[in-house]
């Protein structure tokens, strides 16, 4: 594990962390901070469209809403519950601040990814549409080598982050709640996922379109209730986040505290894992959408980051900070002595924080939300893996083998510990991000030009 930790640290700090922030800054500056100053336009294009009649799809692709649901099915996984808790323990409250920064910049990164995915989308063997970093790397950047690099890195990323981590969180939740054996949980999860995957992208999109609103309403509703009941402590929690980010060593008193590098690393890394802006994975779901202009799908990319990180992850962080279970000083001391208990990382910490305010009802909200989040994430990530494999092999003849391996990883993830997997997930994310960020920077002029063109069509000069 020490070798994996060292390799991950060398990849992420400081160059890759800077790469995510730089890419978001380039797109934000180039668009005049479109996500902030034209929030009304992208909200009208996304949320506003939900009140209009359903889109008519042509060519076998997905509607924008189906593409968003499929993407959110992966982004709103355990990162929204377990990942935030891990960031608070490993990077301190200041990590939340850097999660916000990465998300604010990542909104435009995500916009560029989705726009380029539709711009360079290609027909699938079955008559639908496909897009993603592989295609804008190959046809936009003219680099088949980097396209293959991304696809190769995507495969282990889906197995580790999409299969093992999500299944591990499901098993931890159900085992803690009912005492069910992890192997049985893994087998049941794999069987249910296998039935849905057998129906292809269409079935995944339909299931995601049903699951995402339900799980969002349940979790956000429960978290909002916690904050309303502890509203007097919310300002203190927000103050702690800023103090630990800006003056980390002094924030806890006595010169003790997480370093700025630790807060930056874990905040950005967890933010990237929860919204996937810069990784390029969710762009593969959006690349299957049928829209009148690539920039329209970019609006859904902005909304995706806003919803997954700025809304859902912020709510999780505030619940943990006001719940009273998480004590920064004690966590810091235990972390430095390598005596941090298992419940202090991931889902158990979030569940205990909900329970501290809502009692057993809080535990049920977290457990049910986790099941929905993690299971839907398994579906989304399996699709990304199949897309990467299809690009590498030129067809779907190895898809049954990939699905068998993926479902096997789901079973293994349910039976193993999730603590070490986060490091593996960070490593896989880094390997995907390198070629994708390079492509986004090289294609930024083209993407921003398309965005300005679409905005002019909407009679909203930028």
C-alpha positions in Angstrom: 0.0 0.0 0.0 2.9 2.4 0.6 4.1 2.0 -3.0 0.5 2.7 -4.2 0.3 5.7 -1.9 3.6 7.1 -3.1 2.7 6.7 -6.7 -0.7 8.3 -6.2 0.9 11.3 -4.4 3.4 11.8 -7.1 0.8 11.9 -9.8 -1.6 14.1 -8.0 0.6 16.6 -6.2 1.1 19.2 -7.4 0.9 18.9 -11.2 -2.3 17.0 -11.7 -4.2 19.0 -9.0 -3.0 22.1 -10.8 -4.1 20.7 -14.1 -7.7 20.3 -13.0 -7.7 23.8 -11.6 -5.9 25.3 -14.6 -8.3 23.7 -17.1 -11.3 24.9 -15.2 -9.8 28.4 -15.0 -9.1 28.4 -18.8 -12.7 27.6 -19.6 -14.1 29.9 -17.0 -12.0 32.9 -18.1 -12.5 32.1 -21.8 -16.2 32.1 -21.3 -16.3 35.1 -19.1 -17.2 32.9 -16.1 -20.3 31.8 -17.9 -21.4 29.4 -15.2 -21.7 32.3 -12.7 -22.9 35.2 -14.8 -25.2 33.3 -17.1 -26.6 30.9 -14.5 -30.1 31.9 -15.5 -29.5 30.6 -19.1 -28.1 27.2 -18.1 -30.7 26.7 -15.5 -33.4 27.6 -18.0 -31.9 25.2 -20.5 -31.7 22.3 -17.9 -34.2 22.6 -15.1 -36.5 24.7 -17.2 -36.7 22.0 -19.9 -38.2 19.6 -17.4 -41.4 21.5 -17.6 -41.6 21.2 -21.4 -42.8 18.2 -23.4 -40.4 15.4 -23.6 -37.8 15.6 -26.4 -38.2 13.5 -29.5 -35.1 11.4 -30.1 -33.9 10.4 -33.5 -31.1 8.1 -34.5 -31.3 5.8 -31.6 -29.6 8.2 -29.1 -30.6 9.4 -25.7 -32.4 12.5 -24.8 -30.5 15.1 -22.8 -32.3 14.2 -19.6 -31.6 10.5 -20.1 -27.9 11.3 -20.7 -27.8 13.4 -17.5 -29.5 10.7 -15.5 -27.0 8.1 -16.8 -24.1 10.4 -15.9 -25.5 11.3 -12.5 -26.0 7.6 -11.8 -22.3 7.3 -11.7 -21.3 10.7 -10.3 -23.8 10.5 -7.4 -22.2 7.3 -6.1 -20.5 6.7 -2.8 -18.4 9.8 -3.3 -21.4 11.9 -2.3 -21.7 10.0 1.0 -18.4 8.2 1.7 -16.0 10.3 -0.3 -16.9 13.5 1.6 -16.5 11.8 4.9 -13.1 10.5 3.8 -12.0 14.0 2.7 -13.0 15.4 6.1 -10.9 12.8 7.9 -7.9 12.7 5.6 -7.8 16.4 4.7 -9.7 18.1 7.4 -12.6 20.6 7.2 -10.6 22.7 4.8 -10.9 20.0 2.2 -14.5 21.1 1.7 -13.4 24.5 0.6 -11.1 23.1 -2.1 -13.9 20.8 -3.1 -16.0 23.9 -3.7 -13.2 25.6 -5.7 -12.7 22.6 -7.9 -16.4 22.3 -8.5 -16.9 26.0 -9.3 -14.1 25.8 -11.9 -15.1 22.2 -12.9 -18.6 23.4 -14.0 -17.0 24.9 -17.1 -14.6 22.0 -17.5 -17.6 19.7 -17.5 -19.4 22.0 -20.0 -16.4 21.7 -22.4 -16.3 17.9 -22.0 -19.9 17.4 -22.8 -19.8 19.9 -25.7 -16.8 18.2 -27.3 -18.3 14.7 -26.7 -21.4 15.7 -28.8 -19.2 17.6 -31.3 -17.2 14.5 -32.1 -19.8 11.8 -31.4 -19.8 8.8 -33.8 -22.4 6.2 -34.7 -22.5 2.9 -32.7 -22.6 -0.5 -34.3 -26.2 -0.8 -33.2 -27.4 2.4 -34.7 -27.1 4.7 -31.7 -24.6 7.4 -30.8 -21.3 7.3 -28.9 -18.9 10.0 -27.7 -16.4 10.8 -25.1 -12.7 11.6 -24.7 -11.6 8.7 -26.9 -13.3 10.4 -29.9 -12.3 14.0 -29.3 -8.7 12.8 -28.6 -8.7 10.9 -31.8 -10.6 13.2 -34.2 -10.1 16.6 -32.4 -6.6 16.3 -31.2 -5.6 13.8 -33.9 -3.9 11.5 -31.4 -5.0 7.9 -31.6 -2.3 7.1 -29.0 -3.8 9.3 -26.3 -7.2 8.1 -27.2 -6.1 4.5 -26.6 -4.3 5.6 -23.4 -7.6 7.0 -22.0 -9.6 3.9 -23.0 -7.0 1.6 -21.4 -6.9 3.7 -18.2 -10.7 3.7 -18.1 -11.0 -0.1 -17.8 -9.3 -0.5 -14.4 -11.0 2.7 -13.2 -14.4 1.2 -13.8 -13.5 -2.0 -12.1 -12.0 -0.3 -9.0 -14.1 2.9 -8.7 -17.3 1.7 -10.3 -17.4 -1.8 -9.2 -15.4 -2.5 -6.0 -15.8 0.8 -4.2 -19.5 1.0 -4.8 -20.1 -2.6 -3.8 -17.9 -2.2 -0.7 -20.1 0.6 0.5 -23.3 -1.3 -0.1 -21.9 -4.3 1.8 -20.7 -2.1 4.7 -24.1 -0.5 5.0 -26.2 -3.7 4.8 -23.8 -5.7 7.0 -23.8 -3.0 9.7 -27.6 -2.6 9.5 -28.8 -6.2 9.3 -25.7 -8.3 9.8 -26.0 -9.9 6.3 -22.8 -11.6 5.1 -20.8 -9.5 2.6 -20.5 -12.4 0.1 -24.3 -12.7 0.0 -24.6 -9.0 -0.5 -22.1 -9.0 -3.3 -23.8 -11.9 -5.1 -27.2 -10.2 -4.8 -25.8 -6.8 -6.1 -24.0 -8.5 -9.0 -27.1 -10.4 -10.0 -29.4 -7.4 -10.0 -26.8 -5.3 -11.9 -26.3 -8.1 -14.4 -30.1 -8.2 -15.2 -30.1 -4.5 -16.0 -26.8 -4.5 -17.9 -28.2 -7.2 -20.2 -30.6 -4.7 -21.6 -27.8 -2.3 -22.7 -27.6 1.4 -22.6 -31.4 1.9 -23.1 -32.3 -0.1 -20.0 -29.5 1.6 -18.0 -30.9 5.0 -19.0 -34.4 4.1 -18.1 -33.5 2.7 -14.7 -31.2 5.7 -14.0 -34.0 8.1 -15.0 -36.2 6.5 -12.3 -33.5 6.1 -9.6 -31.8 9.4 -9.7 -34.8 11.7 -8.8 -35.9 9.2 -6.0 -32.5 9.0 -4.4 -31.9 12.7 -4.7 -35.2 13.6 -3.1 -34.6 11.2 -0.2 -31.1 12.1 0.6 -31.3 15.9 0.1 -34.6 16.0 2.0 -33.1 14.1 4.9 -30.0 16.3 5.0 -32.0 19.5 4.7 -34.0 18.4 7.8 -30.8 17.8 9.7 -29.5 21.3 8.9 -32.9 22.9 9.8 -32.8 21.2 13.2 -29.2 22.2 13.8 -29.4 25.6 12.0 -27.6 27.4 14.8 -24.5 25.4 14.2 -24.3 25.8 10.4 -22.5 29.2 10.6 -19.9 27.7 12.9 -19.4 24.8 10.5 -19.0 27.1 7.5 -16.5 29.2 9.5 -14.5 26.1 10.4 -14.3 25.1 6.7 -12.8 28.5 5.7 -10.5 28.7 8.7 -9.1 25.2 8.1 -8.6 26.0 4.4 -6.9 29.4 4.8 -5.1 28.9 8.1 -4.9 25.1 8.5 -2.2 24.8 11.1 -3.9 27.3 13.4 -7.5 26.4 12.9 -7.7 23.7 15.6 -5.5 25.6 18.0 -2.2 24.7 19.5 -0.5 24.6 16.1 -2.3 21.3 15.3 -4.1 20.7 12.0 -4.0 19.2 8.6 -1.6 20.9 6.2 -2.8 23.0 3.3 -1.4 20.4 0.9 -3.5 17.7 2.5 -6.7 19.8 2.4 -6.0 20.7 -1.2 -5.2 17.2 -2.3 -8.2 15.4 -0.7 -10.6 18.2 -1.4 -9.9 18.3 -5.2 -9.5 14.5 -5.4 -12.8 13.8 -3.8 -14.4 16.6 -5.7 -13.2 15.2 -9.0 -14.4 11.7 -8.0 -17.9 13.0 -7.1 -18.5 15.2 -10.2 -16.0 13.6 -12.6 -15.2 17.0 -14.3 -11.9 16.6 -16.0 -11.9 12.8 -15.9 -14.0 12.5 -19.0 -16.0 9.5 -17.8 -19.4 11.1 -17.6 -18.8 12.7 -21.0 -19.3 9.2 -22.4 -22.9 9.2 -21.3 -23.6 12.7 -22.6 -21.9 11.7 -25.9 -24.9 9.4 -26.6 -27.3 12.3 -26.5 -29.1 13.7 -29.5 -29.3 17.5 -29.4 -29.6 20.4 -31.8 -26.3 21.9 -30.8 -23.3 20.5 -28.8 -23.3 23.4 -26.4 -26.8 22.5 -25.3 -25.5 19.3 -23.8 -22.7 21.4 -22.2 -25.4 23.1 -20.1 -26.3 19.8 -18.6 -22.6 19.3 -17.8 -22.6 22.5 -15.8 -25.8 21.4 -14.0 -24.3 18.0 -13.3 -21.3 19.4 -11.3 -23.6 21.9 -9.5 -25.9 19.2 -8.4 -23.4 16.5 -7.6 -20.8 18.5 -5.7 -22.0 22.0 -4.8 -25.4 20.8 -3.6 -25.2 17.1 -2.6 -21.6 17.0 -1.3 -21.9 20.3 0.6 -25.0 19.0 2.3 -23.1 15.8 3.4 -20.2 17.9 4.7 -22.4 20.2 6.7 -24.4 17.3 8.2 -21.2 15.7 9.4 -19.9 19.0 10.8 -23.0 19.8 12.8 -23.9 16.2 13.8 -21.4 16.2 16.7 -19.9 12.8 15.9 -17.0 14.2 13.9 -14.5 15.9 16.3 -11.6 17.5 14.2 -9.1 17.5 17.0 -9.7 13.8 17.9 -9.7 12.7 14.3 -6.5 14.6 13.6 -4.8 13.0 16.6 -6.0 9.5 15.7 -5.0 9.9 12.1 -1.4 10.9 13.0 -1.2 7.9 15.4 -2.7 5.6 12.8 -5.5 4.6 15.2 -8.4 6.1 13.3 -11.4 3.7 13.8 -13.1 2.2 10.8 -16.3 4.1 11.5 -14.5 7.4 11.1 -14.0 6.9 7.4 -16.7 6.7 4.8 -20.4 5.8 5.1 -20.4 4.9 8.9 -19.4 8.5 9.8 -22.1 10.0 7.6 -24.7 7.6 9.0 -23.7 8.3 12.6 -24.0 12.0 11.9 -27.5 11.6 10.5 -28.4 9.4 13.5 -27.2 11.9 16.0 -29.9 14.3 14.8 -32.7 12.2 13.4 -32.2 8.9 15.4 -32.8 5.6 13.6 -34.7 7.5 10.8 -31.4 9.1 9.9 -29.7 5.8 9.6 -32.4 4.5 7.3 -32.1 7.6 5.1 -28.4 7.0 4.7 -28.6 3.2 4.2 -31.4 3.5 1.5 -29.7 6.4 -0.2 -26.4 4.6 -0.2 -28.0 1.6 -1.8 -29.6 3.7 -4.5 -26.5 5.9 -5.0 -24.0 3.0 -5.2 -26.2 0.7 -7.3 -26.9 3.4 -9.9 -23.2 4.2 -9.9 -22.4 0.6 -10.7 -24.7 0.8 -13.7 -23.2 4.0 -15.0 -19.5 2.9 -14.6 -20.1 -0.4 -16.3 -21.3 1.5 -19.4 -18.1 3.5 -19.3 -16.0 0.4 -19.2 -17.9 -1.1 -22.1 -17.3 2.1 -24.1 -13.6 2.0 -23.5 -13.4 -1.7 -24.4 -15.5 -1.1 -27.6 -13.1 1.7 -28.7 -10.0 -0.5 -28.1 -11.4 -3.6 -29.9 -13.6 -2.0 -32.5 -16.7 -3.9 -31.5 -18.7 -5.6 -28.8 -17.4 -9.2 -29.1 -15.5 -8.9 -25.7 -18.4 -7.3 -23.9 -19.7 -10.5 -22.2 -16.2 -11.1 -20.8 -15.9 -7.6 -19.5 -19.3 -7.8 -17.8 -18.3 -11.0 -16.2 -15.1 -9.5 -14.8 -17.0 -6.3 -13.8 -19.6 -8.3 -11.8 -16.8 -10.3 -10.3 -15.2 -7.1 -9.0 -18.6 -6.2 -7.5 -18.5 -9.4 -5.5 -14.9 -8.9 -4.5 -15.5 -5.3 -3.5 -18.4 -6.4 -1.2 -16.0 -8.8 0.6 -13.0 -6.6 1.0 -12.0 -3.4 2.8 -12.7 0.0 1.1 -10.1 2.0 2.8 -7.2 1.0 0.5 -9.4 1.2 -2.6 -9.7 5.0 -2.4 -6.0 5.2 -3.2 -6.4 2.9 -6.1 -9.3 4.9 -7.4 -7.3 8.1 -7.1 -4.5 6.4 -9.2 -6.9 5.3 -11.9 -8.5 8.8 -12.0 -5.1 10.3 -12.5 -4.3 8.1 -15.4 -7.5 9.0 -17.1 -7.3 12.7 -16.4 -3.8 13.2 -17.9 -4.9 12.7 -21.6 -8.3 14.2 -21.1 -7.1 17.4 -19.5 -4.5 17.8 -22.3 -7.3 17.4 -24.9 -9.6 19.9 -23.1 -6.8 22.5 -23.1 -5.9 22.0 -26.7 -9.5 22.1 -27.9 -10.5 25.0 -25.6 -10.6 27.6 -28.4 -12.9 25.4 -30.5 -15.2 24.5 -27.5 -15.5 28.2 -26.4 -16.2 29.3 -30.0 -19.1 26.8 -30.2 -20.4 27.9 -26.8 -20.4 31.6 -27.9 -22.1 30.6 -31.1 -24.9 28.8 -29.3 -25.3 31.7 -26.7 -25.8 34.1 -29.6 -28.5 31.9 -30.9 -30.2 32.2 -27.5 -30.2 36.0 -27.8 -28.0 36.3 -24.7 -24.7 37.9 -25.8 -21.7 36.8 -23.9 
